[in-house]
């Protein structure tokens, strides 16, 4: 999408929240976390996308563990 639509798509990505509507501080924390891990604000290839999805999965599992016991 970034290659096809260029700067218009980049502006859209900065403006629109991610898939989950989370409180701002949570969104900023997770954004900073994945920025430190992959070294970029946005993933650019399938490997980075997969790794970040895996990271989100493990975070959601860890957060939900206390509620399942």
mmCIF file of the C-alpha atoms, coordinates in Angstrom:
data_MODEL
# 
_entry.id   MODEL 
# 
loop_
_atom_site.group_PDB 
_atom_site.id 
_atom_site.type_symbol 
_atom_site.label_atom_id 
_atom_site.label_alt_id 
_atom_site.label_comp_id 
_atom_site.label_asym_id 
_atom_site.label_entity_id 
_atom_site.label_seq_id 
_atom_site.pdbx_PDB_ins_code 
_atom_site.Cartn_x 
_atom_site.Cartn_y 
_atom_site.Cartn_z 
_atom_site.occupancy 
_atom_site.B_iso_or_equiv 
_atom_site.pdbx_formal_charge 
_atom_site.auth_seq_id 
_atom_site.auth_comp_id 
_atom_site.auth_asym_id 
_atom_site.auth_atom_id 
_atom_site.pdbx_PDB_model_num 
ATOM 1  C CA . UNK A 1 1  ? 0.000  0.000   0.000  1.00 0.00 ? 1  UNK A CA 1 
ATOM 2  C CA . UNK A 1 2  ? 2.808  2.377   0.859  1.00 0.00 ? 2  UNK A CA 1 
ATOM 3  C CA . UNK A 1 3  ? 4.484  1.864   -2.497 1.00 0.00 ? 3  UNK A CA 1 
ATOM 4  C CA . UNK A 1 4  ? 1.252  2.256   -4.407 1.00 0.00 ? 4  UNK A CA 1 
ATOM 5  C CA . UNK A 1 5  ? -0.239 5.293   -2.655 1.00 0.00 ? 5  UNK A CA 1 
ATOM 6  C CA . UNK A 1 6  ? 2.893  6.923   -1.234 1.00 0.00 ? 6  UNK A CA 1 
ATOM 7  C CA . UNK A 1 7  ? 2.622  9.835   1.169  1.00 0.00 ? 7  UNK A CA 1 
ATOM 8  C CA . UNK A 1 8  ? -1.191 9.851   1.245  1.00 0.00 ? 8  UNK A CA 1 
ATOM 9  C CA . UNK A 1 9  ? -1.189 6.350   2.739  1.00 0.00 ? 9  UNK A CA 1 
ATOM 10 C CA . UNK A 1 10 ? 1.567  7.242   5.221  1.00 0.00 ? 10 UNK A CA 1 
ATOM 11 C CA . UNK A 1 11 ? -0.491 10.215  6.438  1.00 0.00 ? 11 UNK A CA 1 
ATOM 12 C CA . UNK A 1 12 ? -3.526 7.944   6.804  1.00 0.00 ? 12 UNK A CA 1 
ATOM 13 C CA . UNK A 1 13 ? -1.507 5.430   8.874  1.00 0.00 ? 13 UNK A CA 1 
ATOM 14 C CA . UNK A 1 14 ? -0.340 8.163   11.229 1.00 0.00 ? 14 UNK A CA 1 
ATOM 15 C CA . UNK A 1 15 ? -3.875 9.490   11.699 1.00 0.00 ? 15 UNK A CA 1 
ATOM 16 C CA . UNK A 1 16 ? -5.870 6.260   12.171 1.00 0.00 ? 16 UNK A CA 1 
ATOM 17 C CA . UNK A 1 17 ? -5.417 4.040   15.250 1.00 0.00 ? 17 UNK A CA 1 
ATOM 18 C CA . UNK A 1 18 ? -4.438 0.395   14.916 1.00 0.00 ? 18 UNK A CA 1 
ATOM 19 C CA . UNK A 1 19 ? -6.972 -2.440  14.755 1.00 0.00 ? 19 UNK A CA 1 
ATOM 20 C CA . UNK A 1 20 ? -7.729 -2.334  18.470 1.00 0.00 ? 20 UNK A CA 1 
ATOM 21 C CA . UNK A 1 21 ? -9.144 0.803   20.018 1.00 0.00 ? 21 UNK A CA 1 
ATOM 22 C CA . UNK A 1 22 ? -7.063 1.081   23.155 1.00 0.00 ? 22 UNK A CA 1 
ATOM 23 C CA . UNK A 1 23 ? -6.478 3.906   25.616 1.00 0.00 ? 23 UNK A CA 1 
ATOM 24 C CA . UNK A 1 24 ? -3.844 6.335   24.397 1.00 0.00 ? 24 UNK A CA 1 
ATOM 25 C CA . UNK A 1 25 ? -1.218 5.391   27.021 1.00 0.00 ? 25 UNK A CA 1 
ATOM 26 C CA . UNK A 1 26 ? -1.542 1.680   26.161 1.00 0.00 ? 26 UNK A CA 1 
ATOM 27 C CA . UNK A 1 27 ? -1.312 2.413   22.460 1.00 0.00 ? 27 UNK A CA 1 
ATOM 28 C CA . UNK A 1 28 ? 1.778  4.591   22.998 1.00 0.00 ? 28 UNK A CA 1 
ATOM 29 C CA . UNK A 1 29 ? 3.428  1.924   25.176 1.00 0.00 ? 29 UNK A CA 1 
ATOM 30 C CA . UNK A 1 30 ? 2.861  -0.827  22.630 1.00 0.00 ? 30 UNK A CA 1 
ATOM 31 C CA . UNK A 1 31 ? 3.957  1.465   19.816 1.00 0.00 ? 31 UNK A CA 1 
ATOM 32 C CA . UNK A 1 32 ? 7.172  2.294   21.648 1.00 0.00 ? 32 UNK A CA 1 
ATOM 33 C CA . UNK A 1 33 ? 7.701  -1.393  22.398 1.00 0.00 ? 33 UNK A CA 1 
ATOM 34 C CA . UNK A 1 34 ? 7.498  -2.535  18.803 1.00 0.00 ? 34 UNK A CA 1 
ATOM 35 C CA . UNK A 1 35 ? 9.488  0.483   17.609 1.00 0.00 ? 35 UNK A CA 1 
ATOM 36 C CA . UNK A 1 36 ? 12.340 -0.555  19.905 1.00 0.00 ? 36 UNK A CA 1 
ATOM 37 C CA . UNK A 1 37 ? 12.116 -4.177  18.780 1.00 0.00 ? 37 UNK A CA 1 
ATOM 38 C CA . UNK A 1 38 ? 12.052 -3.697  15.002 1.00 0.00 ? 38 UNK A CA 1 
ATOM 39 C CA . UNK A 1 39 ? 13.743 -0.284  14.956 1.00 0.00 ? 39 UNK A CA 1 
ATOM 40 C CA . UNK A 1 40 ? 11.001 1.340   12.857 1.00 0.00 ? 40 UNK A CA 1 
ATOM 41 C CA . UNK A 1 41 ? 7.647  2.935   13.530 1.00 0.00 ? 41 UNK A CA 1 
ATOM 42 C CA . UNK A 1 42 ? 5.838  0.719   11.006 1.00 0.00 ? 42 UNK A CA 1 
ATOM 43 C CA . UNK A 1 43 ? 6.659  -2.801  9.806  1.00 0.00 ? 43 UNK A CA 1 
ATOM 44 C CA . UNK A 1 44 ? 7.771  -2.943  6.193  1.00 0.00 ? 44 UNK A CA 1 
ATOM 45 C CA . UNK A 1 45 ? 7.794  -6.631  5.293  1.00 0.00 ? 45 UNK A CA 1 
ATOM 46 C CA . UNK A 1 46 ? 5.903  -9.826  6.089  1.00 0.00 ? 46 UNK A CA 1 
ATOM 47 C CA . UNK A 1 47 ? 8.496  -11.034 8.582  1.00 0.00 ? 47 UNK A CA 1 
ATOM 48 C CA . UNK A 1 48 ? 8.175  -7.887  10.708 1.00 0.00 ? 48 UNK A CA 1 
ATOM 49 C CA . UNK A 1 49 ? 4.375  -8.029  10.510 1.00 0.00 ? 49 UNK A CA 1 
ATOM 50 C CA . UNK A 1 50 ? 4.376  -11.679 11.608 1.00 0.00 ? 50 UNK A CA 1 
ATOM 51 C CA . UNK A 1 51 ? 6.759  -10.950 14.481 1.00 0.00 ? 51 UNK A CA 1 
ATOM 52 C CA . UNK A 1 52 ? 4.633  -8.051  15.734 1.00 0.00 ? 52 UNK A CA 1 
ATOM 53 C CA . UNK A 1 53 ? 1.455  -10.124 15.507 1.00 0.00 ? 53 UNK A CA 1 
ATOM 54 C CA . UNK A 1 54 ? 3.190  -12.833 17.524 1.00 0.00 ? 54 UNK A CA 1 
ATOM 55 C CA . UNK A 1 55 ? 4.263  -10.220 20.078 1.00 0.00 ? 55 UNK A CA 1 
ATOM 56 C CA . UNK A 1 56 ? 0.677  -8.933  20.382 1.00 0.00 ? 56 UNK A CA 1 
ATOM 57 C CA . UNK A 1 57 ? -0.570 -12.505 20.780 1.00 0.00 ? 57 UNK A CA 1 
ATOM 58 C CA . UNK A 1 58 ? 1.818  -13.218 23.655 1.00 0.00 ? 58 UNK A CA 1 
ATOM 59 C CA . UNK A 1 59 ? 1.015  -9.905  25.330 1.00 0.00 ? 59 UNK A CA 1 
ATOM 60 C CA . UNK A 1 60 ? -2.715 -10.659 25.142 1.00 0.00 ? 60 UNK A CA 1 
ATOM 61 C CA . UNK A 1 61 ? -2.171 -14.169 26.541 1.00 0.00 ? 61 UNK A CA 1 
ATOM 62 C CA . UNK A 1 62 ? -0.091 -12.879 29.452 1.00 0.00 ? 62 UNK A CA 1 
ATOM 63 C CA . UNK A 1 63 ? -2.603 -10.132 30.244 1.00 0.00 ? 63 UNK A CA 1 
ATOM 64 C CA . UNK A 1 64 ? -5.542 -12.562 30.146 1.00 0.00 ? 64 UNK A CA 1 
ATOM 65 C CA . UNK A 1 65 ? -3.914 -15.260 32.317 1.00 0.00 ? 65 UNK A CA 1 
ATOM 66 C CA . UNK A 1 66 ? -4.981 -13.770 35.677 1.00 0.00 ? 66 UNK A CA 1 
ATOM 67 C CA . UNK A 1 67 ? -8.598 -13.672 34.494 1.00 0.00 ? 67 UNK A CA 1 
ATOM 68 C CA . UNK A 1 68 ? -8.641 -17.323 33.466 1.00 0.00 ? 68 UNK A CA 1 
ATOM 69 C CA . UNK A 1 69 ? -7.488 -18.726 36.798 1.00 0.00 ? 69 UNK A CA 1 
# 
